[in-house]
Amino acid sequence: MSKAYKTLIPGAAYIRYSSSMQDESFSLDAQLRQIKLRAAQDGVEIVIVFSDAAQSAYTKKYRTGIVEMLAGARRGVFKRLYVHMLDRLARRIEWAIEIIKELTEYGITLKAVEQNFDLATPEGKLMFHLLGSLGEFYSDNLSKETHKGKYERAMQGFHNGWVPGGYISEFGDGRKKAVPDEKIKDDVRQAFELYATSQYYDQGIADWINEHGHKTFRGGRFTKDAVRDLLQNPFYMGYVCYRGVFVKGKQYRGTGDLVKGQHEPLISEELFQKCQKVRAERRQVADRNQITRRIYLLSSVIYRAHCGRSLRAQTQTHGWRYYRESSRFSGIDCPYFKKGVRAEVVEAVISDLIQNLRLPEDWRTTVEAMVQKDSVSEDNEREKIRIKTEISRMR
């Protein structure tokens, strides 16, 4: 038995389901069960499993499971990769080609349990491209149909997705419709009224809402950014506006016109426009009073020791620069540090520390040894993948 075990080929399984395909036939357990059965027939032992739960293979190329799988392939952990179907790996043909090309460079063979193709043959390569193209076509067509459905729903005056705070979604007459939330609608209306007086800023409104015990739809505290979006949302005066969907990085928008909604407005159009006027006037004043941009050397790299949250760079009206505790602005309750620290003070400390640093004589040898380590090389590759993903998301 031990001799037969040693002859088994080490294999890996990659399993995934998207948020829209969570029935039992496509669950992670079902995929893994079929993969192990096929691998046993092929004389392969599944030594490692990579997975992505509720992750799209159409909008995300470098998912966590894919990154870990490619890292394992580089280390030679397995020699054969099994997937349930090709679209579990990627739903874009160019992504599938890139992933398989890299696997091939490491001497790894791909097997799809439900799709019998051999990439070592011309016929298998043709089948691979056909299956990949069909998966991409399905996702492209689904996105377009979703766009049409959402656009038509908006043109009929119904909301898409989450309803904003102050409303709840109820099902009636065969579809969902936004109705005022009796618990918060009056406070939402008063938030507009307070802002229209020009006596309150976004953070002041956020504090006022939080003092009344209200939470965002995610269960968090209101921040000034959440209030800014709330006060500029025409939904509250009874209109909907379709913002479109993304297909392959391209945004498909509606007409951009406001459409009279089927829901009850919480405020008048006059009050909404008055709030927009206050915001526009404040923006003009801020532009006129704009001083030379301040430089914060430790921006995004200075954190609080007790919780690890970053400090927020802020310039006061008198020109002094601060690094301030930001939990209040992020909707987080923090029982500790509530004040800020002068930027000049902390930057001077860091400057002295850096100037007094002395490298050991063998620093070059140590760095070269670190670079040659697989763990460092792998971390660099992970960081490169993370940066590429971030750039794609920002686009």
Residue pairs with C-beta under 8 A, 6 or more apart in sequence:
5 45
7 43
8 43
8 44
8 45
9 42
9 43
9 44
9 45
9 79
9 80
10 44
10 45
10 47
10 77
10 78
10 79
10 80
11 39
11 44
11 45
11 46
11 47
11 78
11 79
11 80
11 81
11 82
12 46
12 47
12 48
12 49
12 50
12 69
12 72
12 73
12 77
12 78
12 80
12 81
12 82
13 31
13 32
13 35
13 36
13 39
13 46
13 48
13 49
13 50
13 81
13 82
13 83
14 49
14 50
14 51
14 65
14 66
14 69
14 81
14 82
14 83
14 88
14 89
15 28
15 31
15 32
15 35
15 49
15 50
15 51
15 52
15 65
15 83
15 84
15 88
16 28
16 31
16 51
16 52
16 53
16 55
16 57
16 63
16 65
16 88
16 89
17 26
17 27
17 28
17 31
17 53
17 54
18 54
18 55
18 56
18 57
18 58
19 54
19 56
22 54
24 30
26 84
28 51
28 53
31 84
31 88
32 49
34 84
34 113
34 114
35 46
35 82
35 83
35 84
35 113
36 46
38 82
38 111
38 113
39 45
39 46
39 80
39 82
42 80
42 111
44 80
44 82
46 82
47 77
47 78
48 72
48 77
48 78
50 65
50 66
50 68
50 69
50 72
51 65
52 63
52 64
52 65
52 66
55 63
55 64
55 65
56 91
57 63
57 87
57 88
57 89
57 90
57 91
57 92
57 95
58 91
58 92
58 136
58 139
58 143
59 246
60 389
61 90
61 92
61 95
61 389
61 392
62 385
62 386
62 388
62 389
66 89
66 99
67 382
67 385
69 81
70 99
70 102
70 103
71 378
71 381
71 382
72 78
73 81
73 102
73 103
73 106
73 108
74 106
74 378
74 381
75 374
75 378
76 106
78 108
79 107
79 108
79 109
80 108
80 109
80 110
80 111
81 103
81 108
81 109
81 110
81 111
82 111
82 112
82 113
83 89
83 110
83 111
83 112
83 113
84 112
84 113
84 114
85 112
85 113
85 114
85 115
85 131
86 96
86 112
86 115
86 128
86 131
86 132
86 135
87 131
87 135
87 138
89 96
89 99
89 110
90 96
90 99
90 132
90 135
91 135
91 136
91 138
91 139
92 132
92 136
92 139
92 248
93 129
93 132
93 133
93 135
93 136
96 128
96 132
97 132
100 110
100 119
100 128
103 109
103 110
104 119
109 119
110 119
112 131
115 127
115 131
117 123
117 124
117 127
117 128
117 131
118 124
119 125
119 128
140 247
140 248
143 245
143 246
143 247
144 247
144 252
146 245
147 244
147 245
147 247
147 252
150 160
150 242
150 245
151 242
151 244
151 254
153 160
154 160
154 240
154 241
154 242
154 254
154 259
155 242
155 254
155 259
156 259
156 262
157 240
157 259
157 260
157 261
157 262
157 263
158 175
158 176
158 177
158 178
158 240
158 261
158 262
159 169
159 176
159 178
159 235
159 240
159 261
159 263
160 242
162 169
162 217
163 169
163 178
163 235
164 230
164 233
164 235
164 236
165 181
165 184
165 188
165 214
165 216
165 217
165 230
166 180
166 181
166 184
166 185
166 188
166 189
166 236
166 266
167 178
167 179
167 180
167 181
167 185
167 235
167 263
167 266
168 178
168 179
168 180
168 181
169 176
169 177
169 178
169 179
170 176
170 177
170 178
170 179
171 177
177 262
177 263
178 235
178 261
178 262
178 263
179 263
179 264
180 263
180 264
180 266
184 214
185 266
187 209
187 212
187 214
188 230
188 236
188 266
189 266
189 267
191 205
191 208
191 209
191 227
191 230
191 231
192 231
192 236
192 267
192 271
192 272
192 275
193 271
194 200
194 204
194 205
194 208
195 205
195 231
195 275
195 278
196 271
196 274
196 275
196 278
198 278
198 281
200 208
201 224
202 224
202 225
202 227
202 228
202 231
203 224
203 227
203 328
203 329
205 222
205 224
205 227
205 231
206 221
206 222
206 223
206 224
206 226
206 227
206 331
207 328
209 222
209 227
210 221
210 222
210 331
214 222
215 221
215 222
216 222
216 226
216 331
220 331
220 332
221 331
221 332
221 333
222 331
223 329
223 330
223 331
224 329
226 331
230 236
231 275
231 279
232 275
232 276
232 279
234 240
234 241
234 258
234 272
235 261
235 263
236 265
236 266
236 267
236 272
237 265
237 266
237 267
237 268
237 269
237 271
237 272
238 260
238 261
238 263
238 264
238 265
238 269
239 258
239 259
239 260
239 261
240 258
240 259
240 261
241 254
241 256
241 257
241 258
241 259
242 253
242 254
242 255
242 259
243 253
243 254
244 251
244 252
244 253
244 254
245 251
245 252
246 252
249 392
249 395
291 315
291 319
294 313
294 315
294 321
296 313
296 321
296 323
296 343
297 343
297 347
297 350
298 313
298 323
298 343
298 346
298 347
298 350
299 313
300 310
302 310
302 311
302 323
302 346
303 309
303 310
303 311
304 310
304 311
304 325
304 336
304 337
306 336
306 337
307 334
307 336
309 326
309 327
309 330
309 332
309 334
310 326
311 323
311 324
311 325
311 326
311 340
311 341
312 323
312 324
312 325
312 326
312 329
313 321
313 322
313 323
313 324
313 343
314 321
314 322
314 323
314 324
314 340
315 321
315 322
316 322
320 342
321 342
321 343
321 344
322 340
322 341
322 342
322 343
323 340
323 341
323 343
323 346
324 339
324 340
325 334
325 337
325 338
325 339
325 340
327 333
327 334
328 334
328 338
360 366
370 376
371 377
